[in-house]
Amino acid sequence: MPKFSVYYNPEEISELCDKSPYNLKKDIKNIDKEELDKIAEEIGNEIHAGIDRSPSAVALYWGRGRKATYAKIRVLDVVRDAGKSNGYRSIVLVDYVNNSAFLLHLYRHGHGEKDNISPSDKNTLKKLVDEYVDSLESLK
C-alpha cells in the first residue's frame, strides 16, 4: 500500500475547508510548522497502517465505491511527549484514489473539545465526502 500525502495548509485546501464544519486555520494557529509536519506524518502513517483500527483510526463514513472517507484519527503529541490517548484528535478526509488525506480538524484531547462529532457535523462531513467522490468521478 502506498504512503499517503497529508495536506493541512488551509490556503492550499481552502475549497474543502470552506465546506467543513470546522475552522482548521483556528485549530492550527498556535502549532508551529515542525509540529504540524510531524502530525501530518503520523496521520499518513495511521492511514497507511489501515483505517478501522479502533481506537487509533476509525472511518466514520465511506463514499461511493469506497473511494473516500472521513475518519477520526488519534495522533501522538510529540512535543508534550504524550501518547495517542493524551495526544491530538484529527478529522481527516481520506482520498484512496490519489493516496491523499486532507486535515479538516485538529484538537488536543481533553482540552475543552467535545470528543464526539455532533449529528449536524456528521451530516456536513458526509455531504463533503460525497461531493468529493463526485468530483473524482467527474475527472475521469
Secondary structure, DSSP 8 states (H G I E B T S, - for coil): ----EEE--TTTTHHHHHHSSS-HHHHTTTS-HHHHHHHHHHHHHHHHH-S-BTTTEEEEEE-GGGSEEEEEEEE-BTTTTB-STTSEEEEEEEETTTTEEEEEEEEETTSS--SS--HHHHHHHHHHHHHHHHHHHHT-
